[in-house]
Amino acid sequence: MRVVAAPSGPDRRRARPCISRSFRHAQQEAAEVAATVEAAVTGVRVVKGFGQEQRELAGLEAKARRLFSSRLRVVRYTSRYTPALQAVPALGQVAVLALGGWLALNGRISLGTFLAFTSYLGSFVTPVRQVATLLTVWQQARAGTERVLEVIDEAPVITDAPDAVDLPAGPLSISRQDVTFGYGAGREPLLRDFSLDIAPGETVALIGPAGSGKSTAAALLPRFYDVASGSVKVGGTDVRDLRLAASPRPRRSGPDADDRSRSEVHYGVA
């Protein structure tokens, strides 16, 4: 058995890095395609409103072509190594049979011993081949697991303050005082000196054109982002002084384009 299984070890070691990288890249491209489709579907009103159907289609086709190329790379690697991994156990079996036959003909072992050994050998070759085929499935599972662990291990940017407190008992007022916020350093602030007071039980609607910061203003309340300057307070307590688990969460959220909340104005004139 050792003679049959051992030769496949070097092949596995050579194949593993190539197949793992190709699977990982293919899954990244698949995620890009899925994100593009999701953004286009959830933001269909924005796409239709700005007449950007052809732009969305062109972007999806480009990402789909990259996905096809990455999948084709996976097929090339697996078709290169899988037949070799399947052939190694069979070649090892031929070698063992040849050696055993030579020993039997020269009287080194009895014919009964040779026949018994070949019977046992035949029962081991098929499992060895099946183990070799698990290489492809294992590398695919490994690539997926690594991507999941990357998300799980990602350290949060926004954390609790050392002296964070629980949310006070309601009903509570909401106050935004001189809030300035922008997405990313060097970008023009989306909100500048924005102030809004909402009394307990009061209903307020934020109305404005696409890209004016309505969703952003709502996202600052549950601390999806922290303000650059100013403050957002609930019941007189700054949300940055509240524990994240106790931060107020919106009851409902309307759909919007995933990657366009920062640049819908530019999107409409592109």
Buried (B, 14 or more C-beta within 10 A) or exposed (E): BEEBBEBBEEBBEEBBEBBBBBBBBBBBBBEBBEEBBEBBEBBBEBBEEBEBEEEBEEBBEEBBEBBEEBBEBBEEBBEEBBEBBBBBBEEBBEEBBEEBBEBBEEEEBEEEEBEEBBEEBEEBBEEBBEBBEEBBEBBBEBBEEEEEEEEEEEEEEEEBEEEBEEBEEEEBBBBBBEBBBBEEEEEEBBBBEBEEEBEEEEEEEEEEEBBBBBBBBBBBBBBBBEBEEBBBBBBEBBBBBBEBEBBBEEEEEEEBBBEBBBBBBEBBEE
